[in-house]
Amino acid sequence: MFKKLQNLFDNNNLFELLKYEEAILWLKLRAISRKDLLQRFIVLNDLKINSKKSSEIFEELYYIVKDHTLIDDFIKINLSKLSFEQEQNLVSELYKIKYFDWGGDYKNALDRHIVDKYIKKYDSYDTIQKKLENEINQAVSGYVNCSWYNHWSTILIENIFKQHEKVLFAIGEVKQIDFFIQDIPFDLKTTYLPVNFIDKERKKQGLSSELSEYKKIAKEYGIVYNDNNAIYEIREKGINLKNLECSKRITRIDDFKRNLVEECINNPYGLIKNLYEEQGVIRFDASNRLFLILVDTKDFDNSWKLKRDITLLKNNIFTYLDNFSKDKILANPIQFTYRYRNYETFYVYSDCIFIYK
C-alpha cells in the first residue's frame, strides 16, 4: 500500500490518493519526513527503527505508526509561530511599502528581461551605465521590494492559520501541502480576482474586455497612455478629468467587478475552476488548494494592501475556519481540464476565502 500511495502522490493524483483510508496517515508522516524531524519523532515516541535513509525511515514508520494523534501532537509541539509582538512588528514593516510596482513587465524572469532589453541591445558602455542608474535600478528595486513584500506577507498569513485549532501544518515542507484542515490537505494560494476571469464573465454578458473598454474611453476623451500600464493610467487620468460621463463609464466597469465578487462569494466554483485551468505550465499541479482572494472593492488596484491588514485577515480567516465543513468540501469536488495536457480532466478538493472590503 505504501508504494501505491507514493505512486499516486508522485503522479499528481492527490484526489485518488485520498480515497484510501491510509492516505491521511501517509500524508501526515510525509509532513514530517525531513530527516531531523523524523529522528526527533522516533526519539520522542521511543520507536525502534532499522532504516538509515529518510525515505526508508518514512516507509518503516508508515507500517509502525497507526495513531494519528502521535503525529498531530508532534507537529503541534514543533510548529514555529510568530509571537504577538513579532506579528505586530512584521505588520509594521509591511506598511513601509507604499507602492507595489514590479518595475517592469518581465513575467518573473528579471535576469532574462535585463539581458534581452539592455545587455544585448546596447554596445555602448556609457549608455548601459546610464540605463543602470535609472531603468535597471528601478526594475531591480521594484522586483526586490515586491518579492520581499509577497514573501513576508505570506509568512504573516500562514501565521494566522497556525493560530487556529483546526489547522495542522506540514512542518516538513511537503510539496503541494501547506496544512491539513480537519484531515483534508490543502496548498494555500493567495491571489486576486483574475483579469482573464473578469473578461470571460464580461464576455458572457456581451461586454468587451476591461482593457478594450478603457481604450475606448482613452480614445473618446483624448487620454494619452503607456501600453505597459494602460488600465491603471487611463482610469486615473479619466477620474482626474472630472467629466461626469467619463466617471460613469469607469464606475460601470468597477460595478461589474463588485457584482462579480458577490456572485463568487455565493458560488466560487467558476472562479476556482478558472484558477486551476489558467495555471502556468511549469508550475502546474492538481493539489487541493485553498485560495485566499484579496479584493478591495473601493480600489481594486490597491488589493495588494490587504495582505497586511491583520485585523481583516484574522476576522475572515477565523470565521471561515470556525465554520469549516469537511463534509461539504468532500461532497463538492472541483472538476477541471487543462489545455496544455491535451485537455486532461482533473478532480480536486478546493475552496475560497474572500478577504475583501
Stockholm file with secondary structure:
# STOCKHOLM 1.0

chainA/1-357         MFKKLQNLFDNNNLFELLKYEEAILWLKLRAISRKDLLQRFIVLNDLKINSKKSSEIFEELYYIVKDHTLIDDFIKINLSKLSFEQEQNLVSELYKIKYFDWGGDYKNALDRHIVDKYIKKYDSYDTIQKKLENEINQAVSGYVNCSWYNHWSTILIENIFKQHEKVLFAIGEVKQIDFFIQDIPFDLKTTYLPVNFIDKERKKQGLSSELSEYKKIAKEYGIVYNDNNAIYEIREKGINLKNLECSKRITRIDDFKRNLVEECINNPYGLIKNLYEEQGVIRFDASNRLFLILVDTKDFDNSWKLKRDITLLKNNIFTYLDNFSKDKILANPIQFTYRYRNYETFYVYSDCIFIYK
#=GR chainA/1-357 SS CHHHHHHHHHTTCHHHHTTSTTHHHHHHHHTTCSHHHHHHHHHHTTCCCCCCSHHHHHHHHHHHCCCHHHHHHHHHHHCCCCCHHHHHHHHHHHTTCCCCCCSSCCTTCHHHHHIIIIITTCCCHHHHHHHIIIIIHHHHHHHHHHHHHHHHHHHHHHHHHHTSTTEEECTTCCTTCSEEETTEEEEEEEEECCHHHHHHHHHHTTCCCHHHHHHHHHHHHTCCCCGGGHHHHHHHHHHHTTCHHHHHHHHHHHHHHHHHHHHHHHCCHHHHHHHHHTCCSTTCCCCCEEEEEEECTTCGGGGGGGGGCHHHHHHHHHHHHHTCCHHHHHHSCEEEEEGGGTTEEEEECCEEEEEEC
#=GC SS_cons         CHHHHHHHHHTTCHHHHTTSTTHHHHHHHHTTCSHHHHHHHHHHTTCCCCCCSHHHHHHHHHHHCCCHHHHHHHHHHHCCCCCHHHHHHHHHHHTTCCCCCCSSCCTTCHHHHHIIIIITTCCCHHHHHHHIIIIIHHHHHHHHHHHHHHHHHHHHHHHHHHTSTTEEECTTCCTTCSEEETTEEEEEEEEECCHHHHHHHHHHTTCCCHHHHHHHHHHHHTCCCCGGGHHHHHHHHHHHTTCHHHHHHHHHHHHHHHHHHHHHHHCCHHHHHHHHHTCCSTTCCCCCEEEEEEECTTCGGGGGGGGGCHHHHHHHHHHHHHTCCHHHHHHSCEEEEEGGGTTEEEEECCEEEEEEC
//
